[in-house]
Amino acid sequence: MRIFILLVLALALAILFALFPEVADETMSIHAFGWVFETRQGPFILLLVLALGAFWFLRRIVLALLAGPGQLWHVLKTGSKKRKEAHLRDGLADWVDMRGERGWKPFRKGRGFLPAWGDALLGRLPMSPTDIPLPQDDDDDLLITFSARMASDPQASPRPDPGVRLAHINAWLKAHPGAPLALERKAGLLLETEDWHGLVAMLEEIWKRGGNSASRSAPKLAIAYMRLAESAGQDEAGRESRVSYLRKAHRLRPESPGVVLALGRALLSAGEEAACRKLWMAHIEQHNDIDIAVELAPLMHDDAMKTYRRLEKRNDADMIPALALLRACMAHAAGLSGLAKEHMGRLLAAHPSPQAWQMLGRWQAESRDWKGAAEAYRQAVNLTTPPNASKHKG
């Protein structure tokens, strides 16, 4: 802008002196420090304008030299900032709309409007995630993290190979240790590749630090513990490891039926039946889980009458459907068939469920009431099958 004003001023003076040559030929005197300098007015003013222009140009050269290597051309460029700003806006618009080359050409034309690190970031925007190069040692930290965020985006299409994504994320964490999004992306990648030991090691470290990242990592960590438990061996050491992993998963997800069911079965396999019964009963009382009640019922057969009497003493307000099913099962196991069917009938009238109908079907089959068993199983199927399933079949 300054050089533009200077050129306009010089052009205006040239036109003025051309129109009025007598003004340019007038003699002017300058008195300073006892000296007298006389010259013509026109050439002096033009010389003064040229001197100012030379001073501005020399100042730009000095700034360029002070800016360091690689910045000389950037400082000396006199292109229009508004034009570069317009190219930058066009490039961003093309990137947002995913038009053509996604802003590649406008970004290149707009270089110089932003600092050098900003131009480097803009150079990444038009790239496909699979084309983003792996980070180099001399790359700026912000460029490394920005590239890694693009390359590791779960919604990216096409997606780079898992090894490439992992390299980007590790570089991201090296540049910005503990970055929450980087940790979340790495956990998702380890989950995708089923690297359970690596996932557990990373998430346990996050869990120890606490904070929001720890709360978000709990579900993934519980899944990793479950998968490690599944891969444990069948020998004594494997059974101990399985119980240990599942206890950790249960501490993270105590409300999860899958975790509770797996932990109970692992305890049974390890010979800890009493601990299994205690675990499952506590879960039933807190979460009204009928599936767990069905699993627990056979373990209570030895003390069926005692358990039935204890459940019978409960108030009706405390008799949730899962406990009601367990009470009916205990009555049946204790030989109280009439009471068992009565309890089951009240349960099915108030809270019908496939599990309760299946249980009643088994009882009817045991007493050779095939018609009643068939009806009970039909009711269970009706509750299990989605309402529109029969229409789709037709």
Secondary structure as UniProt FT lines:
FT   HELIX           2..19
FT   HELIX           21..25
FT   STRAND          27..32
FT   TURN            33..34
FT   STRAND          35..40
FT   HELIX           41..67
FT   TURN            69..70
FT   HELIX           72..76
FT   HELIX           81..97
FT   TURN            100..103
FT   HELIX           104..109
FT   TURN            110..112
FT   HELIX           116..124
FT   TURN            125..126
FT   HELIX           129..131
FT   TURN            137..138
FT   HELIX           141..151
FT   TURN            154..155
FT   HELIX           162..175
FT   TURN            177..178
FT   HELIX           180..192
FT   TURN            193..194
FT   HELIX           196..209
FT   HELIX           212..230
FT   HELIX           236..252
FT   TURN            254..255
FT   HELIX           257..269
FT   TURN            270..271
FT   HELIX           273..287
FT   HELIX           290..296
FT   HELIX           297..303
FT   HELIX           304..312
FT   HELIX           316..318
FT   HELIX           321..333
FT   TURN            334..335
FT   HELIX           337..350
FT   HELIX           354..366
FT   TURN            367..368
FT   HELIX           370..384
FT   TURN            387..388
FT   HELIX           389..393
//
